[in-house]
Amino acid sequence: MGSMQKMLMAALLAALAVPAFAQSAPTGEDIRDRKENQQDRIANGVGSGQLTAGETTRLEKKETSVNQEERDMRKLDNGHLTAKDKATLNQQQNQLSRQIYRDKHNSGAQKTNPETEVGRRRENQQDRIAQGIRSGQLTARETAHLEGRERAVNHEIARDRAANGGKLTAGERAQVNRQQNRTSRAIYRDKHNAPKQ
């Protein structure tokens, strides 16, 4: 091996030896952007029919868990996130992101037409939550609470559809609509109250 090749090899090895943690940790804004993006991806999956009600429920549950953990981390550090907290949240968001991708690209598909009132409202509420995260109008606690409400409605829709061959009866649609109305009012209240992200 010539001296030029040795120098190139040494430079290559030195470049590869740079530790992975040399990258900058995500900022609080990066985390908020990721949460908003995840909400948009779920809403798009609901709207396109790529996510079933069951998949949406599981994703909402995971998202609620991450939001709850963020809230707990902030509580321990006087409303702030440490670099370690941010790295942990980023890793959890990566896992959630991969799960969203897998669920959107598996063989399961929503049996409902996203143009139904139920489908449109679910997508719209996901978009409103995402916008609240993006603007900072929703705190981690409020987001976790709203995600829990969405998860409960999605679970009920999945259960009702399973019991009725994939369709909702008129009475079930009316019940879901009332629940969505309550969730819609909760989204509005949380976005317009005093606490901000």
N, C-alpha and C positions, 0 to 999 in steps of 0.2 A: 504494500500500500504506500503510495507516494505521500509526500508531506502535504500537498494540497488536499488530497483525499482525507488525510488524518485531521486536518484543520476543519474540513467540512463536517466530518463525522463528530468531532468534538463540539462544534457549534450546534449540530442537530441534537446531540445528547443533552447539551446544556439547555436548549429550548424545551426539550421534553421533560426536563427535571423541574421546571417551574411548578410549584405546588398548585393544586386546584383551588385552594382557598385564597389564592392571590387575587381572584376576581372579587369585585366589590359586592358587598351584601346588598340584597334588595332594599329599597327604601320603603317607607310606609305607603308612599304614593304608588310604588310598583305593586305592592300587595293589594291595594284598593283597585288598581287597574286590572290585576289578575282576577279578583273576585267579580268585578263587573264583566270581564270577558267571559268567565265561566258561566255567569247568568245568561249572557247573550247566546252562548253556545247551546245551553240547555233549552232556552226559549226557541232557538232555531230548530233544534231537534224535535221539540214538541210540535212546532208549526209545520215542519216538513213530514212529520209522521215517522221519523227515524227512531224516536224514543217512545217506547211503550209507557203506559201509566206506571207500571211496576218499576221500569228502569228509572223513570223520572223521580219516583218516590225514593229509590235508593240513592240517587245522586243528590237529591235535596237533603236527605238525612246526613250524608257525608259532608255536604256543604255546611249544614247547620253545625255539625261537630267541629269543623275547622273554624267557623265563626265564633263558636263558644270558646274554643281554645284561645283564639286571638283576644277575646274579651278578658279571659282569665289572665293572660300574659300582661295585658295592659293594666289590669287591676293591681298586679303585683309590682309594677314599675311606674306607678303614678301616672297612668295614661300613656306611657311610652312603650315602644318595643325595643328590646336590645337587639344587637346584631345577631346573637344566637337565636332569639325569638323569630326574627325575620327569616333567617336561614331555615328554621324548622317549618315555619308557615309556607315558605317557598317550596320546600320538599313535599309538604302535604298537598299544595296546589298542583304540583307536578303529577302526583299520584291521581288526584281527582281529574286532571286534564286527560291523562291516559285512559281513565275509566270512561269519561265522556266520549272519547274517540271510539273506544271498543264498543260501547253501547250503541253509538250512532251508526257503526259500521257492521254490526252483527246481523243475523238473519231476522231478528225480531223487528216488527214494524207495528206502528200504532194502527189499530183497526178502525179508528175513527177518522172521519174527514176533518182535516184541520179547519175547514171553513164552517164547521158547526159552531154554535155559540159557545159551547163548552170549550172547544179547542182554541177558538180565538181569544176567549177570556184568559185561559191558562197562559197562552203565549204573551198576551198583553201584560198580565200581572208580573210575569218573569221579566219582561222588558222594563217595567216600572221599578222593580226592585233593583235591577242592574243600573238604571239611571240614578237611583237614589244612592247607590254605592259610589258610582262615578262622581257625582256631585258632592259627596260628603254629607248629604242630608240624612243618611241612615248610619247609625252606629253599628258596631259589630253585634251588640246585644239585640238591637232592633232587627237587624238582618236575620239573626238566628231565630228570633221569634217568628218573623214573617215566613221564613223557610219552613219552620215547623208547621205553620198553618197550611202552607202550600202542600207540604208532604201529606198532611192529614186528608186534604181534599183529593189529592192524587191517589192515595190509598183507597179512599172510598169509591172513587171512579173505577179503579181497577177491580175492586171487589164486586161492585154492581155489574160491571161488564162481564166478569167471569160467571156471575149467576144468571145472566140473561143472554148468553150466546154472543157476547161481544157488543151488545147494544145497551143503551140506557133507556129506561121507560120514561114516559112523560113526567111522572111523579119524581123519579130520580133526577131528571134534568132540572126540575124546579128546585129540588133540594140542593143540588150542586150550585145552582144559580144563587140561591140565598147565601150559601157558604161563601161563594165568590164575592158577593156583595159585601159581606162582613169583612172579608180579607181586603177587599178594595178600600174600604173605609179605614182599616188598620194601616194600610200602606200610606194613605193620605195623611192620617194623623201622625204617623212616625216621621214622614218626610217633612212635615210642617211644624213639628214641635221644637223646643229649644235645643236639646242635645244634638251635637254635630260630630261627625267623625274627626 
